[in-house]
Amino acid sequence: MVVRNVLVTGGTGFIGSNLAVALISEGCSVRILRRLHSDLRAIGDAPVEHSIGDIQDVESLRRAMKGCDTVFHTAAMVSYWRRQREEMYRINIGGTRNVVDACLRLGVQRLIHTSSIAAIGYPEDGGLARETNQFNWDRYDIGYRISKHKAEQEIHRGVQHGLDAVMVNPSVVIGPRDIKFHGGQLIRDIYWKRLFYYVDGGMNIAFAEDVVKGHILAARRGRKGDRYILGGENLTHRQIISTIADVVGGIQPFFKVPQWAVRSIAVVAEGIGSTLNRKPWVTRELLASSSLFNYFTSEKAERELGYMRTPFREAVQKTFSWYKQQGLL
C-alpha cells in the first residue's frame, strides 16, 4: 500500500513524534492530533500539521482524519496505578473505539494500531511469546495489559466491519524524543547512580527507530487484521542494568533484591502516592507485570515486513547521546 496523507494520533508523544518525523522523511504529508496544551518538545518544529483535539472527542477526531488515507493510532495512556485505571480505560479502550468508528465512517484506507506486547499472552512453557499467544493475564488483574487487550478487540471489531487495520506490538522502547523518560527512566536512574541492584526477571527492549520503521513497514506490507511484535533483544534485568551502567558510567548491579522486599516497598509507595495524589514510582501491578521473564520473538515481523533490530548496547549508546545533546542528562 502507498502511504501519502497521514494522521498520527498521539503525535507529540514518544513513539508518535518519532513516527511523524520518519513519515515526513518518507515524503508523506503528516497531520498530528494533539491536545491544546500538549507538551511539544518531542515533536519540536517538525513540519507537520497540528490538529487540536482528543481521541475521546469524536468530532475533533473526525476533523483530524478528513483527507487522510492512513491513520497511525499511537495515542495511549500507560499506568500501573490502580487509581488511574478508569481514566486509562477511557483513553485506551474508548479512544480506540472512537478511532475505529471514525475510520469506518470516513473510509480510511488503512489503520495501523500501536498495541503492545502487554496484549500478548505469556507462554506457560517459559518459551518465547509470539503473536499467536492468546491473552492470559486476567488472573494478575493488571489494568494496562487489560486495556491494551481490549483495545485490540476494538480493532478486530473494525476489521469485521470492513476496516483494513493492522496491529503492531512494540516491546519496551528506548530512544530519542523520550522526553518524559518512559523506557529511558532506566538510563536516567543508572546515570544518576540511583539504580545498582536488580530483581529476578527479564524483558525485551527495542530501539525507537526500529519500532517506527516497523510501523511504516506494517502500513505497507502488513496483513489485514494481523499483529506483529516489534521487539529487540531478550535480556535479564541484571544484563540490562549492567549494559546501561557500562555505557553511561553507572554502578554495576552488585546485589539482588528479593521480590517480597520490592512488593513491600510498592505497598508503601502506593500509600504515599494516594496520600499525595501523585503517581508512585513503583506499584504492585508494575511488579506483577515485570517480575516474569517476558521474552518475545520478532521473527514474524522480520520475515513478513522486513523488520530489523538494533543491538541493545548500540540502542543505549544512541539514546544516551541524544539525552546528553538535549541537556536532559
PyMOL commands that set and color helices and strands:
alter all, ss='L'
color gray80, all
select helices_A, chain A and resi 14-25+58-65+82-106+117-119+138-140+143-160+185-191+208-221+237-248+259-276+284-290+299-305+312-325
alter helices_A, ss='H'
color red, helices_A
select strands_A, chain A and resi 5-9+29-34+49-52+70-73+110-114+165-170+172-174+197-198+202-207+227-230+233-236+255-256+293-294
alter strands_A, ss='S'
color yellow, strands_A
deselect
rebuild
show_as cartoon
